[in-house]
Amino acid sequence: MTRHKLDQIDRKILAELQAEGRITNVELSRRVRISAPPCLRRVRALEEAGFIESYHAQLNAKALGLPVTVFAHVSLDSQHDHDLKAFEDLARGWPMVRECYMLNGEVDFILKVVAPDLEVFQRFLTDQLTAAPHVSHVKTSFMIRASKHEPEVPADFLLKQG
């Protein structure tokens, strides 16, 4: 990752791409008020510097047959770095686990798990998660509804910096 200092144009580019990842370079350059070739160079530089991690569509899990979302609080019986990394590697390999965060405090990890139904989730819980090495305790909470889901960086923060 190369070192890159963000100016206001870079910040505007990031805000626009975050809001609309499928925007064309021509439209992006119009919105940030620079010509297309330097705009494309800036986007590539932002990608190379690691400010842009990926481009993707946000899909509706429920509409795709995955209506069950569960947050699993996982405690391990060992906090040795290699055991924590081994658990992270396992979590990366479980398709139903969509997010995994290592925490400090009472639990070691929180996982966001999506499933087609409770039976499939229960099998995952008993056959994989609680059976994983060093897992000592799992506490689950089923999502009732999402009141806010904004995984993006706050655009106001992007535009007020610099």
C-alpha positions in Angstrom: 0.0 0.0 0.0 1.5 3.3 -1.1 1.3 6.5 1.1 -1.3 8.9 -0.2 -2.5 12.2 1.3 -6.2 12.8 0.5 -7.2 16.2 -0.9 -10.8 17.4 -1.2 -11.1 16.0 -4.8 -10.0 12.6 -3.5 -12.5 12.8 -0.7 -15.3 13.8 -3.1 -14.4 10.8 -5.4 -14.5 8.5 -2.4 -17.9 9.8 -1.3 -19.4 9.5 -4.8 -18.0 6.0 -5.4 -19.3 4.9 -2.0 -22.7 6.2 -2.7 -22.8 4.8 -6.2 -20.2 2.2 -7.1 -21.4 1.7 -10.6 -21.0 5.3 -11.6 -19.1 5.8 -14.9 -15.8 7.6 -14.8 -17.2 10.3 -17.0 -20.1 10.9 -14.6 -17.8 10.8 -11.6 -15.4 13.3 -13.2 -18.4 15.6 -13.9 -19.6 15.4 -10.3 -16.1 16.1 -8.8 -15.4 18.8 -11.4 -12.3 17.5 -13.1 -11.7 15.9 -16.5 -12.1 12.2 -17.0 -8.4 11.1 -17.5 -7.1 12.7 -14.2 -10.2 11.4 -12.4 -9.5 7.8 -13.5 -5.8 8.2 -12.4 -7.0 9.4 -9.0 -9.4 6.4 -8.7 -6.6 4.0 -9.5 -4.3 5.7 -7.0 -7.0 5.5 -4.3 -7.4 1.8 -5.1 -3.6 1.2 -5.0 -3.3 3.1 -1.7 -5.9 0.9 -0.1 -8.7 3.5 0.4 -11.0 1.6 -1.9 -11.1 -2.1 -0.9 -13.7 -3.4 -3.3 -16.8 -2.7 -5.4 -19.9 -4.8 -4.9 -23.6 -5.0 -4.9 -25.4 -5.1 -1.6 -27.9 -8.0 -1.8 -31.0 -8.6 0.2 -30.4 -11.8 2.2 -34.1 -12.2 3.1 -35.3 -11.9 -0.5 -32.7 -14.5 -1.5 -34.0 -17.1 1.0 -31.8 -16.3 4.0 -34.3 -14.7 6.5 -32.5 -15.8 9.7 -29.8 -13.5 11.0 -28.0 -14.4 14.2 -25.3 -12.7 16.2 -23.1 -15.2 18.0 -20.9 -14.0 20.9 -18.1 -16.5 21.1 -15.7 -17.0 24.0 -12.5 -19.1 23.6 -10.7 -20.9 26.4 -7.4 -19.7 25.0 -6.4 -16.2 24.0 -3.0 -17.2 22.6 -2.5 -15.4 19.3 -2.3 -18.6 17.3 -5.6 -19.9 18.7 -7.3 -16.6 18.0 -6.0 -16.6 14.4 -7.0 -20.3 14.0 -10.6 -19.4 15.0 -10.6 -16.5 12.5 -9.4 -18.9 9.8 -12.3 -21.2 10.7 -14.8 -18.4 10.6 -13.6 -17.2 7.2 -14.3 -20.8 5.9 -17.9 -20.9 7.2 -20.1 -19.6 4.4 -23.0 -18.7 6.7 -20.7 -16.4 8.8 -20.8 -13.1 7.0 -18.9 -11.0 9.5 -16.4 -11.8 12.2 -14.9 -9.3 14.7 -12.5 -9.9 17.5 -13.4 -8.0 20.6 -12.0 -7.1 23.9 -14.1 -7.7 27.1 -16.3 -10.6 28.0 -16.3 -12.3 24.6 -13.6 -12.9 22.1 -15.6 -12.7 18.9 -18.9 -11.7 17.5 -20.1 -13.4 14.4 -23.0 -12.3 12.1 -24.5 -15.5 10.7 -27.2 -15.8 8.0 -29.2 -19.0 7.4 -32.2 -20.2 5.4 -34.0 -21.4 8.6 -33.6 -22.2 12.3 -32.8 -25.9 11.7 -29.9 -25.1 9.4 -28.6 -22.5 11.9 -28.9 -25.0 14.7 -26.9 -27.6 12.8 -24.2 -25.0 12.1 -24.2 -24.0 15.8 -23.9 -27.6 17.2 -21.8 -29.3 14.5 -19.4 -26.5 13.6 -19.3 -23.5 15.9 -19.5 -25.0 19.4 -17.4 -28.0 18.2 -14.6 -25.7 17.0 -11.3 -26.0 18.9 -11.0 -23.8 22.0 -14.7 -22.6 21.8 -15.8 -22.6 25.4 -19.0 -20.6 25.3 -21.4 -19.3 22.6 -24.3 -17.0 23.3 -26.7 -16.2 20.4 -29.1 -13.4 19.7 -31.6 -13.6 16.8 -32.1 -10.4 14.8 -35.7 -9.2 15.0 -35.3 -6.3 12.6 -32.6 -4.0 11.4 -33.2 -0.4 12.4 -30.1 0.9 10.7 -27.6 -0.7 8.3 -25.0 1.7 7.0 -21.7 -0.2 6.5 -20.2 2.8 4.6 -17.8 5.4 6.1 -19.9 8.5 7.0 -19.8 10.8 3.9 -19.8 13.9 6.1 -16.6 12.7 7.7 -15.0 12.3 4.2 -16.0 15.7 3.0 -15.2 17.7 6.1 -11.6 16.4 6.4 -8.6 18.0 4.9 
